[in-house]
Amino acid sequence: MRPQEALLHGAPKPLEQLPLDPCYAGLSDVYHTVVSPTPLPHPRVVHFNAALAAELGIDAGDQALVDILSGNRPWPDYAPVASVYAGHQFGAWVSQLGDGRALTIAEIRKPDGERVELQLKGAGPTPYSRGSDGRAVLRSSIREYLCSEAMHALGIPTTRCLSLVASPQPVQRETLETAAVVCRVAPSFVRFGQFEFFYHRGQPEQLAPLADHVIAQHFPHLCGRPDRYARWLEEVVDRTAQLIAQWQTVGFCHGVMNTDNFSILGLTLDYGPFGFMDAFRQHHVCNHSDYEGRYGYDSQPLIGQWNCSRLLQAMQPLLSDDQDEAAAIVTAIYERYSATYSRAALRRWADKLGLIEVRDGDTRLVSQLLTLLHHGKSDFTRSFRLLSRVRTDSDAPAVGVREEMADPAAFDAWVASYRARLRAEQNTDDAARAVRMDRVNPKYVLRNHLAQAAIERALDGDDSEVATLMRLLGRPYDEQPGMERYAAAPPDELRHLEISCSS
């Protein structure tokens, strides 16, 4: 750590010296259950996120760290808890869910004063495991570890990962696999489904303490206001809409947008069968367990709003004692979503096209481009990255991106409209615009075939590709000499890797 970084973050400390702040664990036991992790035999550290550890103020050399991050030893002076919740899964109400394989093992204050929670995923069964083993497998753990940090580097709100520990312990999924434990980090892991749980159980008296905890810790500007619940829900809806606008504009599909997988803070939560699109398809479904395509790419914005409607229904008892008035408040908050999403998405699409202003007709320009990408099954990430090569001082064909298109003539017509739009706002400094566009159009994303290659090596005991991808994806917008193959479209035989809920 450089001296100026040490001044900013403070010197790393052994775990027992880190300031604990057990606000969530301090809530009533109706919200969670104390449960110890199940020891993980023969743990092997696949990767440790040293940069995040420094941000948290954790001494990476602490001898107790590996045992704690594998679930073999408790965090000093903290009793781990698993949370109860419910949720709508693929649109169907499921009344009893919960942290079936996750445990919050600590709540600490970072050197900058921010409170964060650390959670082990895959640390064994809890009272909410519903007969499952409570373990995670190395395959899915690598995917979550890499993607959460990749999303963070893209600037998309997300939970993060501190460590990935593997074990030869066998775990039965669709096939026999091996176990792993990920340590996830977030300001909070509270989900929509935690509020749904108490509402549908007829326990509205449990809503306020949980809501007040979230507001006090994460929305302190609302504390004490008589209308704090309505104002808080407005912010939750806005954050959710803005998050999904970010997903859409990087071609990210979550795969399991159940309400129990939606963060009350607007974070990307629970990486299962996710995927960044290679060939762009409006109706792309990344989860082959999603037989009806409920969570396809083009459905994500509407599903986000539907999930918000379930949260708003659950919170209605806190909004007013008058049912009609509460319903009116819910409707007004619900209707915020569409406008917030549209503004956020259009602004991001405009940024990706290098447009300084948002004007009438820009929605149509974006839609026409996406239609071209869809019809040609063009590579989403590469196509947007190469658009920065379009010049306004020439009408020559857009070399590079044109080759990604199945209908070059139709694309040429679109480029003519695009150039006219750029010139209309006197946005003719091509070099400056290219720099701006390359800051919002990543060159590198976690493509499925890249993750799969890292998984296959790690299963053979070679963790080097995980480390390579962590370095690469930590700088997604930068040209990285010698790494161009990671930006290429997948080879034909790897274009259709299928990811399921067991991921």
Secondary structure as GFF3:
##gff-version 3
##sequence-region A 1 503
A	DSSP	alpha_helix	3	9	.	.	.	ID=ss1
A	DSSP	three_ten_helix	15	17	.	.	.	ID=ss2
A	DSSP	beta_strand	32	34	.	.	.	ID=ss3
A	DSSP	beta_strand	44	48	.	.	.	ID=ss4
A	DSSP	alpha_helix	50	56	.	.	.	ID=ss5
A	DSSP	alpha_helix	65	69	.	.	.	ID=ss6
A	DSSP	beta_strand	81	83	.	.	.	ID=ss7
A	DSSP	beta_strand	87	89	.	.	.	ID=ss8
A	DSSP	beta_strand	92	94	.	.	.	ID=ss9
A	DSSP	beta_strand	102	109	.	.	.	ID=ss10
A	DSSP	beta_strand	115	121	.	.	.	ID=ss11
A	DSSP	beta_strand	136	137	.	.	.	ID=ss12
A	DSSP	alpha_helix	138	154	.	.	.	ID=ss13
A	DSSP	beta_strand	160	172	.	.	.	ID=ss14
A	DSSP	beta_strand	176	186	.	.	.	ID=ss15
A	DSSP	alpha_helix	192	200	.	.	.	ID=ss16
A	DSSP	three_ten_helix	204	206	.	.	.	ID=ss17
A	DSSP	alpha_helix	207	218	.	.	.	ID=ss18
A	DSSP	three_ten_helix	220	222	.	.	.	ID=ss19
A	DSSP	alpha_helix	228	250	.	.	.	ID=ss20
A	DSSP	beta_strand	252	253	.	.	.	ID=ss21
A	DSSP	three_ten_helix	259	261	.	.	.	ID=ss22
A	DSSP	beta_strand	275	276	.	.	.	ID=ss23
A	DSSP	three_ten_helix	297	299	.	.	.	ID=ss24
A	DSSP	alpha_helix	300	319	.	.	.	ID=ss25
A	DSSP	alpha_helix	323	352	.	.	.	ID=ss26
A	DSSP	alpha_helix	362	376	.	.	.	ID=ss27
A	DSSP	alpha_helix	380	386	.	.	.	ID=ss28
A	DSSP	three_ten_helix	387	389	.	.	.	ID=ss29
A	DSSP	three_ten_helix	402	404	.	.	.	ID=ss30
A	DSSP	alpha_helix	408	424	.	.	.	ID=ss31
A	DSSP	alpha_helix	430	438	.	.	.	ID=ss32
A	DSSP	alpha_helix	448	459	.	.	.	ID=ss33
A	DSSP	alpha_helix	464	473	.	.	.	ID=ss34
A	DSSP	three_ten_helix	484	487	.	.	.	ID=ss35
A	DSSP	three_ten_helix	492	494	.	.	.	ID=ss36
###
